[in-house]
């Protein structure tokens, strides 16, 4: 059950964000942050900002006003009762639920038509929550979205090769493809329309001091894995889910690294020593 509490005053930027989604992202601020942040510098003026439960406290501490707050408010000392003059949409979730607050924020963003996501926080705390957020990355990949999780010294993303079909995806959307939030995921994100033979790729920039990157197969087998521009390269390799051989690769100077996969799914992790 969802209880929506919407303030009387609407933010002037809300219509702008809803109308032009080609230049905006959905930024989700998670409740757990592994490192204190002086500000949420990754947020841009045209981003849709959604706080997952206790993420609202981090936003408040940095002077960031979100567009929406979603959660059962078990990690927020003072749960918001209404949006008031701030024009913030508050979605209170039932405490007896299967999906995490972060996943609900992702579903909210997809329902608004967004395809680019940035999740700030959510790694390094409780192991089960970290794994759930990695699985949320996989869900976003299923939906045809681009996403990063950024938390302290770690960043994570996924890249997939052959697209899964809609019948497989329906399991991840809890049965019906039309979601409880009223979002037809297939219509919004074009699920199942990708060329099954089209490889997925991602380009990494060496943005972290002393940073390394690791590549893991997030499916039983990932085929046609290529890594170019790195200290250790791969060409048309096969990575498996139970044998980690892609840990702690290195950038070469300031050169970017390209990672691609023909079939399967890769979890990419950037870490700073």
Secondary structure as UniProt FT lines:
FT   STRAND          2..6
FT   HELIX           13..19
FT   TURN            22..23
FT   STRAND          26..29
FT   TURN            41..42
FT   TURN            45..46
FT   STRAND          48..52
FT   TURN            53..54
FT   HELIX           55..61
FT   TURN            62..63
FT   STRAND          68..71
FT   HELIX           84..86
FT   STRAND          89..93
FT   HELIX           101..111
FT   TURN            112..113
FT   STRAND          116..120
FT   HELIX           127..142
FT   TURN            143..144
FT   STRAND          146..151
FT   TURN            152..153
FT   STRAND          154..160
FT   HELIX           166..172
FT   TURN            173..174
FT   TURN            180..181
FT   HELIX           185..189
FT   TURN            191..192
FT   TURN            196..197
FT   STRAND          200..204
FT   TURN            209..210
FT   STRAND          211..217
FT   STRAND          221..228
FT   STRAND          234..240
FT   TURN            241..242
FT   STRAND          249..251
FT   TURN            253..254
FT   STRAND          257..261
FT   STRAND          265..272
//
